[in-house]
Amino acid sequence: MAGLFSAASIPELRKRVFFTLFMLLVYRMGVQIPTPGINGEALTAFFTQNASTLFGMFNMFSGGALENFSIFALGIMPYISASIIIQLLTVVIPQLETLSKEGEAGRRKITQYTRYGTVVLAIIQGFFIASGLEGMTSPNGIAIVIDPGLQFKLMTVLTLTSGTAFIMWLGEQMTERGIGNGISLIIFAGIVASMPAAVGNTIQLIKSGELSLIFLPIIVSLMIFVVAFIIFIETSQRRIPIQYAKRVVGRRVYGGQSSHLPLKINVSGVIPPIFASSIMMFPATIGAFIQVDWVQRISAAFSPGTPYYYALFVGMIIFFCFFYAAVTFKADDVAENLKKNGGFIPGIRPGKKTSEFLDFVLTRLTVVGALYLSAVCVMPTLLISELNVPFYFGGTALLIVVGVAIDTISQIESHMIMRNYDGFLKSHRNKGR
């Protein structure tokens, strides 16, 4: 609590926090604006019946926007899918790899390509969703689309694509001018906003007898255990000792101190589950809206709750853990920087041997992190699906909420430490004068 009051007393940090909260408020307001041409009551009845299916999971990540079929119905998932495609192409296409190494200018160019890809994916998803909605009805047989046709398709594609582009802009603004990662905070806000409705649905299930009251303490205990386990792993580090050699320059001796290189057990954070969930939802959502027999069979085979879905989901989490760790942590660059600064790992030769050692340690940590993410994302969801509880209480949702909260708090603490450090330097300089 004292830390929060300290954060509020820092003007720059307070401005960033308020800006982030305002952007999240704008996002939540946009979730309530419906897309034209939709029968809201029929759509709500449809999602109520399919709350425990793929639609429920997609609706969770969009913060309820899909259930309302608002202008933000596609959510931020097209942007995440485009980011995945661009990052994969960066490894394959030499021109993109060159751009990624050109510093700020190259990063802006890659960001621009990601934006273009987001718009293209939003147009494709918007068209398939609009086409699928025209043939869908509520459980009572009421058509969801009031006036189907080409005009409805064009209006829907334009509205949903514009909404996704606006969310993408909101996320970038929060990352640049606010606090925390904007894209992750948007997903975080959507899941947190859906939590009260999930609690209400669970209470209704207990009242109707579909969920036994005996299982409620089990669900709460499971959530507490998963949250505690996530916090423990996310804050754990493997500290590699670093020793700096002594250097004599004139009459002064530099170096000789000891330090450490901290490596998180889960190097990739919440990115792999978000990427994996995005890819799993993209083809399945299209399949759910296309009323073709073979498409329906494939969609049913890879829907949540099936063995194929969990096997592919775990495989994607493991793949993105290794991929993201390889992209974000360059063992060769770290070893070269240590060598230039006169640092070395005790017992390890500087240069190539240090790089090989760091790569070996990172690989082992990534294996542990991948198994941890897979267990957290799949095991609670498996148990909860047996109890017929909505996805909001699953491991993926808890992992994203806790992970983003820890990352945001860490950034706030970093700003506070920098502020206090600058103040110490200023006071020391004044005393020196």
Secondary structure, DSSP 8 states (H G I E B T S, - for coil): -HHHHHHHT-HHHHHHHHHHHHHHHHHHHHHTSB-TTB-HHHHHHHHHHTTTSHHHHHHHHTTTHHHHTBTTTTTTHHHHHHHHHHHHHHHH-HHHHHHHTSTHHHHHHHHHHHHHHHHHHHHHHHHHHHHHHHT-B-TTS-BSBSS-SHHHHHHHHHHHHHHHHHHHHHHHHHHHHSSS-HHHHHHHHHHHHHHHHHHHHHHHHHHHTSS-TTHHHHHHHHHHHHHHHHHHHHT-EEEEEEEE--EEETTEEE---EEEEEEESSTTTTHHHHHHHHHHHHHHHHHHHS--HHHHHHHHHTSTTSHHHHHHHHHHHHHHHHHHHHHH--HHHHHHHHHHTTEE-TTS-TTHHHHHHHHHHHHHHHHHHHHHHHHHHHHHHHHHHHTT--GGGSHHHHHHHHHHHHHHHHHHHHHHHHHHHHHHHHHHHHHH-
